[in-house]
Amino acid sequence: MNKSELIKVLSEENNISIEEATLVVTTFVDSMKDALAEGDRVEIRGFGSFKVKQYEGYSGRNPKTGEIVNVQPKQLPFFRAGKELKEFLND
């Protein structure tokens, strides 16, 4: 399911316009992105949690050329499924 499919389902199941559903989904996603950018953890009970992990820089190799390259430090989003979601998927 992608964002536009989620908007369509939200619109149909709640009898609201596509524009209203788009606003709800966009606000939800933007709020989550803002919280993660500020270093906060986002938890949706029964679904899972999101957080940002910090990775240090390191020296690596280009697999094609063998050349040594420096990989810059980075931040990446990390999702951990909640217990209820895991049970739902495995029952």
N, C-alpha and C positions, 0 to 999 in steps of 0.2 A: 504494500500500500504506500503510495506517495502522498505528498501534501495535497494535491488537487483531489485525489480520491477521498482523503480524509475530510476535506471541506464538503464534498458532495454528500458523503454519508451523514455528516453533522447536520447539513441543511435538510436532508430528507427525513431523518429520524426525529428532528426537533421542529419541523415545519417552519423553518426560518429561511430567509433569502440567502442566496449564494454570497452576496455581499456581506451580510451579517456573519455568516459562517466563516468567511475569509478573514474578517476582522478578529473573530474569536481565536482562530487558529494562529494567525499572525501575531497577535498579542501574546498568546501562550508561548510560542516559540521564541519570540524576541525577549520575553521576560526570562526565559531559561538561559538564553545566550548571554544576556546582561549579567545575570547572577554568576554564571560560570566565568565570565570575563573579569568579574570582581573577586574571583577566588572562592566564591561560595559553592557549597554542595547543593545539588537539587535532588530532592527525594520525593517520589510519587509512590505513596504507600500502596502495596499490592502489585506494583509494576516494577520498580527498580530505582536506582539512584545514578546520578551523573556527577562526575567531578573532573577536575583538570589535573593531570599528572605532569610533573616537571621532569624533563630528561636532560641530563648533562651532555655537553658536547664531547666528541671523541674522534679519534683518527680511524678512518676506515679505508677500504680499498674499492676502487671502481672495478667491478667484476669483469668488464670487457677488456680494459687496458692494464689492470693491475696497479694503476697509479694511486698513490696515497692521497686521500682527500680528507679535509677537516669537516666534520659534520657539526653544525652549530647547535647550541642548546635549543630546546624547543618545548612547547607545551602542547599536550594532546588530550582531547576529551576521552574519558573512560566511562563506560556504562557497566553497571553490575545489576543483573536481574534480581528481583526480589523473590522471596520464598514462595509467595502465592503464584507468581508468574511461572516459576519453575515447576511447581506442582500442577498447575493448569496444563502446561505443555507436556507433562509426562504422565498424565492420567488417561 
